[in-house]
Amino acid sequence: MFTELLTEKSTENWNDISNNIEHYSGGSITIETENTMAVDIDGEIDIETPLQIDILTKRLRMFVGPEDI
């Protein structure tokens, strides 16, 4: 389902196609739950709550061909 959401995503329709998905932004996000829970990251379940996610700026480089611009 996530892949399908990203395929359909555009700046005009993102809020419409992402109903029931909560959106947050920040440089660092901490997720805490009352009881410890397993966390699924990209199909891998190897960490648990609580967890902290830090955004690492300028860490992902992407190369695209002229047809993708």
Buried (B, 14 or more C-beta within 10 A) or exposed (E): EEEEEEEEEEEEEBEEBEEEEEEEEEEEEEEEEEEEEEBEEEEEEEEEBEBEEEEEEEEEEEEEEEEEE
